[in-house]
């Protein structure tokens, strides 16, 4: 074979041998969540007493400074849903309770870890877990105590397939959450 033909063939062969397919961990995501209260709540639903409250002991507390390298909490200057937050804050029907964002690896369900969320003053508490498989999924589990300290709380617990860059709304008669996931850096 001629050297001119052999060199491109060897280059292609080397690329094919050393090419590693992308894994879920090769993807990094910007995850952002806003939680808000419905101020005009008019619900006759019954809510479980506080002693049945869920626990999130295994969730990563990235906003408390004990994060591992898979999670990078972001400062408010890096938030991408600030306009949504301002709209909710200026609306008479809603009161924002939590706005948080972080960068994390996309990992399969067997390795994914939830992020612990808590608003200032502990009004809202819960976790959000992002899972990467063929599709992206989010597991959201939040509680919001309400009423006159009578032990009632409202809960949002839902698993949902996500589309990147779209706003995903999670609803409850007492409070709601908006989640948006984009590629980190994009």
TINURO-812227 format. One line per 10 residues: number of its first residue (from 1); their letters; for each residue x, z, y of C-alpha. Coordinates in Angstrom, 1 decimal, padded with zeros to 4 digits. Last residue first. Example, Ala and Ser with C-alpha at 12.3 -4.5 7.8 and 13.67 -1.06 7.14 Angstrom:
<atoms>
2> sa> 013.7,007.1,-001.1  012.3,007.8,-004.5
</atoms>
This chain:
<atoms>
186> xxxxxxxxxx> -025.0,027.4,026.0  -022.2,030.0,025.8  -024.0,031.9,023.1  -026.6,029.7,021.5  -030.1,030.8,022.6  -032.5,033.5,021.5  -035.5,034.6,023.6  -037.7,037.6,023.0  -040.7,038.7,025.0  -042.3,042.0,024.1
176> xxxxxxxxxx> -045.8,043.5,024.6  -047.6,046.8,025.3  -050.9,048.6,024.8  -053.1,045.9,023.3  -050.2,044.6,021.2  -048.4,041.3,021.5  -045.1,039.7,020.6  -044.2,036.7,022.8  -041.5,034.3,021.8  -039.9,032.4,024.7
166> xxxxxxxxxx> -038.1,029.3,023.5  -034.4,028.5,023.7  -033.9,028.4,020.0  -036.9,028.3,017.7  -037.7,031.5,015.9  -039.3,032.4,012.6  -041.1,035.7,012.9  -041.1,039.1,011.4  -043.5,041.6,013.1  -043.9,045.3,013.8
156> xxxxxxxxxx> -045.3,046.1,017.3  -046.4,049.7,017.5  -048.6,051.8,019.7  -048.2,055.5,019.9  -050.4,058.6,019.8  -048.9,062.1,019.7  -051.2,063.6,022.3  -048.7,063.4,025.1  -051.4,062.3,027.6  -051.7,058.8,026.3
146> xxxxxxxxxx> -048.9,056.5,025.4  -045.9,056.5,023.0  -044.5,053.0,022.6  -043.1,051.8,019.3  -041.0,048.8,018.5  -040.2,046.9,015.3  -039.0,043.3,015.7  -037.6,041.3,012.8  -036.3,037.9,014.1  -035.7,034.8,012.0
136> xxxxxxxxxx> -033.5,031.8,012.5  -033.8,028.9,010.1  -031.8,027.7,007.1  -030.5,031.3,007.1  -029.6,033.3,010.2  -031.2,036.7,010.7  -031.7,038.5,014.0  -032.8,042.2,013.8  -034.5,044.0,016.7  -035.0,047.8,016.7
126> xxxxxxxxxx> -037.2,050.5,018.1  -037.9,052.7,021.0  -039.9,052.4,024.2  -040.5,055.3,026.6  -037.2,056.9,025.9  -036.4,057.8,029.5  -034.4,054.5,030.0  -035.7,052.2,027.3  -034.5,052.3,023.7  -033.4,049.5,021.5
116> xxxxxxxxxx> -031.4,049.8,018.3  -029.9,046.5,017.1  -030.6,045.5,013.5  -027.9,044.4,011.1  -027.6,041.1,009.2  -025.5,041.1,006.1  -028.1,040.5,003.3  -030.4,038.8,005.8  -027.9,036.1,006.5  -025.7,036.4,009.7
106> xxxxxxxxxx> -025.8,034.8,013.1  -023.2,036.7,015.1  -024.2,038.6,018.2  -024.3,038.4,022.0  -026.4,040.9,023.8  -029.3,041.3,026.1  -031.6,044.1,027.3  -034.7,044.5,029.5  -036.9,047.5,028.9  -040.1,049.1,030.3
96> xxxxxxxxxx> -041.5,046.3,032.5  -044.9,047.3,034.0  -047.7,044.8,033.7  -051.2,044.0,035.2  -050.2,044.2,038.9  -047.6,041.5,038.6  -044.4,041.9,040.6  -042.4,043.5,037.7  -043.6,040.9,035.2  -042.5,038.1,037.5
86> xxxxxxxxxx> -039.2,039.8,038.1  -038.6,040.2,034.4  -039.4,036.5,033.7  -037.0,035.5,036.4  -034.3,037.7,034.9  -034.7,036.0,031.6  -031.1,034.6,031.3  -029.2,038.0,031.5  -025.5,037.7,032.3  -025.7,039.7,035.6
76> xxxxxxxxxx> -027.6,042.4,033.8  -024.5,043.3,031.8  -024.3,042.0,028.2  -023.9,044.0,025.0  -021.5,042.5,022.5  -022.4,042.8,018.9  -020.5,041.7,015.8  -017.4,043.6,017.0  -019.0,047.0,016.2  -020.9,048.9,018.8
66> xxxxxxxxxx> -020.5,052.6,019.5  -020.9,052.4,023.3  -024.5,053.6,023.6  -025.9,050.1,024.3  -024.8,048.8,020.9  -026.6,051.4,018.9  -026.6,049.5,015.5  -029.7,050.2,013.5  -029.3,052.3,010.3  -031.1,055.4,011.7
56> xxxxxxxxxx> -034.1,053.4,012.8  -036.9,055.9,012.0  -040.7,055.2,012.0  -043.2,057.7,013.5  -045.6,059.2,011.0  -045.3,062.6,012.7  -046.4,060.9,016.0  -050.0,060.4,015.0  -051.2,056.9,014.1  -053.2,054.9,016.6
46> xxxxxxxxxx> -056.9,054.3,016.9  -058.1,051.1,018.7  -060.6,051.5,021.5  -058.4,049.5,023.8  -058.8,048.9,027.5  -055.2,048.5,028.7  -055.0,047.4,032.3  -051.4,048.5,032.8  -050.1,046.4,029.8  -046.6,047.9,029.3
36> xxxxxxxxxx> -043.5,045.7,029.1  -040.6,045.0,026.7  -038.1,042.3,027.6  -035.6,041.0,025.0  -032.5,038.9,025.0  -030.4,037.5,022.2  -027.4,035.3,023.0  -026.3,033.9,019.7  -023.0,033.2,017.9  -022.8,030.8,015.0
26> xxxxxxxxxx> -019.7,030.7,012.8  -021.1,033.7,010.9  -023.9,031.5,009.5  -021.2,029.4,007.8  -019.8,026.1,008.9  -018.3,024.0,006.2  -014.6,024.3,005.7  -012.5,021.1,006.1  -009.1,021.4,004.5  -009.6,018.9,001.7
16> xxxxxxxxxx> -011.7,016.4,003.7  -009.3,016.5,006.7  -006.3,016.0,004.4  -008.0,013.0,002.7  -008.9,011.5,006.1  -005.3,011.8,007.3  -004.0,010.4,004.0  -006.2,007.3,004.4  -005.2,006.9,008.0  -001.5,007.0,007.0
6> xxxxxx> -001.8,004.7,004.0  -003.2,001.7,005.7  -000.4,001.3,008.2  002.2,002.3,005.6  001.1,-000.7,003.5  000.0,000.0,000.0
</atoms>
